[in-house]
Amino acid sequence: MKRQTRDLLLLRKDEVRDKISIEMEIAVLNNLLQNVETTTALCVAYELIDLNRFKIFHDHLSVSKALKPNAIKPFQFLVNRN
């Protein structure tokens, strides 16, 4: 799997500017974000509201199909469960 590159802004309260601890903290944050930013986690956090059929879909298959480009029909909405 290809590693994703990203820009992270790290704000710290401590005054110690140890480069090794900063690099280690960035590596841990990258690992945490890679585990959280998966399709499975996204499907758990969202639900599909279909006003054409007056239904709310919570299942993984319906939400993952709606996440594809140009897959959402009119009056279908992806809503965050939070």
Secondary structure, DSSP 4 states (H G I P E B T S, - for coil): -PPPP-------SS----HHHHHHHHHHHHHHHHHHSSHHHHHHHEEEEETTTTEEE-SHHHHHHHTSTT-PPTTEEEEE--
